[in-house]
Amino acid sequence: MGNEGIILFTLLGLVLVGGAFILSYLISPKVKQKFKEETYECGIETQGSSWIQFKVGYYLFAILFLIFDVETLFIVPWAVVMKEIGMVAFIEIIIFFFILGLGLVYAWKKHALKWE
């Protein structure tokens, strides 16, 4: 019986977001303009091709950064309420750190941290 508010709030959010997308689609101009598809940077027109390939190394570093950055989202709230949550939560965060450490060791062994 207590979930009606959550369901109503979720449905209202979906309707508002969906309505915004539909309204944007309906009122947006349909004519393509050439200058909107061109690359523009610092007031100077691009010279040569604006499409370049990035090294895979950038991708690997970005993924590793995201993994170890998202773990901060779990660690900070845990640290704030550490005294109230007890020993079980402490053991869980130790296991979490251990798994993160294994991930770091794995990335190190696979030379994902070397820039080549």
N, C-alpha and C positions, 0 to 999 in steps of 0.2 A: 504494500500500500504506500510505502514511502518513496517509491521510485517515479511517481507521476511527475514530480517537479523536474527531475533530471531528464526524463523522456521529453517533456514539453520544451524544456530549455534546448535540448539537442535538436528537436524538430524545428523550433523557431530559428535556431542558428543555421540549420541547413536550408531552410526556406529563404532566409535573408541573403545568405551567400549565393545560393542558386539564383535568386531573383536579381541580384547584382550582376551576375554573369550574363543572364539572359538580357537584362536591360542594356548592358554594355554592348552586347552583340547586336541588338536591335537598333541602337542609335549611333553606332560607329559608322564612319564612312566606308563604303564598299569599293571605292575606286583606288587602285594601287598607284602610288606616286613613286617615280624613279628615285628621287632624292632621299626618300625614307628608307630605301634598301641599301644605300651606300654607307660605307664606313666613314666616320667623321671623328677626328681627334685633334684637339688643340687648335681648331680653326684652320687647319691645313688639310687639303685633300690628300688622300693616301696615294702613294706612288708604288706601283707594282701591285702584286696581289695582297689583299688584306687577310687572306686565309693562310694561316701558318699552322704547322703541326707542333705540338708541345711534346717534350720528351716524356716518356713513361715515368721517369724519376719524379717529376712533379706530381703525378697522380699518386704514386706510392707514398710520398711524403704527406700529401694531403689526406689520404686515408688514415695513415698512422696518426697524424695530428688530430683528426676527428675522433678516432678511437680513444686517444689519451686525453682529449679535451672533454669528451662526453663523460668520462669517468669522474671528472670534477663535479659534474652535476649530481652525482651520487654521493661523493665524499663530503662536500660542503654541508648539505643538510644533516648528514649523519654526524658530523663533528659538532654541529650546533646542539643536537639533542642527545649526545653520547651518554651523559649521566642518567638520563631518564629511561633509556631503552634497555639497559641491562647487558648482561654478559652474553646472551645468545646473539644479539646484534653485533657485539664486538667480535665474536667468532665468525659471524657471517662476513663482516668487512675484512677480516684477516684472510678468509678464503677468497674474497673478491680481489684483494691485493695480490695474493698468490697467483690467481689466474691471470691478472694483468702482467705480473712479472714473467709468467710463462710466455705470454704473448710477446713481450719485449725480447725475451731470450730467443724466441722463434724468429722474430724479425731480424735480430742481430745475426743469427746463424745463417739465415737466407740472404744475408748481405743487403737487406732492404734499406739499411741505414747508411750505406756507402754511396757517395755521389760519384757516379761514373758517366 
